[in-house]
């Protein structure tokens, strides 16, 4: 049974929601750097996003990027991942690896240290 939850504002309970979902879908027209995409990737969940939310997504590897305002493309991507559990698993695993490699707190601290070391020289 598939359930579309719609917009969620209960941010404090995201982890149980992510654990229960098969695919995270963020069809945004405008986004900054959406943390929920990284959280889904870190939770090994494949993502379907638009270019506005795709900064961390490698299309076809860690998730699927679909054109903005294209409901048929959005539906097709969701159906693809729900219908191909192996592809969804691979994308989820690749997303988790990418999130850990590029967005882990230790990695981010090292990057900030490097920037500040350069500034202070």
N, C-alpha and C positions, 0 to 999 in steps of 0.2 A: 504494500500500500504506500503510495506516495502522498506526502502532505506538503503543500506549499504554505509556509508560515507567514509570508508577507513581511512587511517592515517590522523590525524588532527594535525596541528601545530598552529592553531589560538587559543592559550590558553586563551587569554583575553576574548573570547566569549564562554567559556565552559558552563556557566550556562544556556543560552538559548538552547544550544545543549542538555544538560542533561534534561532540562524540556521537550524537544520534543521527547526524545527517550523512547522506551519501555524497552530496555535491553541494558546494557553496556557490550560490549565484548572486552576482553583484552587477546588475545591468545599469550602472550609473551613467548619467550624462556629465556630471561634474564630481570630481573627488580630489582630495589632497593626496595623501599617501595612506590608503585605508588599512588600518591595522588588522581588521577582520580577515583580509585576504592572507596576510602573513600568519595569523593565528590558525586559519584553516589549513594552510600549507604545513605549518609546524605540527598540526594534528593529523597529517597525512590524508587530508581530504582534497580531492581534485576541485578545481575552481573553474567557473565560467564567468568571465568578466568582459566588460567593454574596454576600449582603449583608455578611458578615463581612470580605470582602476587597475590597469595592467602593468604598472611599473615593476612589480616583482615577478610577473608571470612570463614564463617562456612558452609561447604559444605552441601547443602540441606536445610539449614535454612535461610541464608542471600544471598545465590547465589549458583551457581553450579561451581565446580572445575572439569575440564576435563584434561585428559593427554595431555602433550605437543606433538606436531606433530601428532595429531590424528584428521584429518578433519571430519571423520564420527561422532566421539564423540562430537566435537565442534558443528557440524550442528544439531545433535540430541538434545543437550542442548538448543540451540537457539530456535529450533522448539518447544521443550517442553514448554518453557516460553512464546513464542508467541502464542501458541495454548491453553494455560491454564492460562487465565487472573487471576483467583483466586490464583493460586500458585505464579504467578508473583507478585501479590499484597501483598500476605503474606510475600514473601521473601523481597520485597521492604520495607515493614513496619518493619520487623525484622532487616533489614540492617540499617534502619534509627535509630532504637532504639540502636543497637550495636554501631553505629558511635557516637551517642550522649553520650552513657554511657562510652565508652572506649577512644574516640578520641576527645571529646569536649575540647576546649581550657582551660576551667576551670579545667577539669580533668588532662590535661597535665601539667598545672602549678602546681597543687597540687603534682603530681608525681615528678616534678623537685625540688620543695621545699623540699619534703621528702628526696630525694637523697642528696641535699646540706646540709640539717640538719644533716644527718648521717655522711657526710664528715667532717663537722665542729665540730662534737663532739669529 
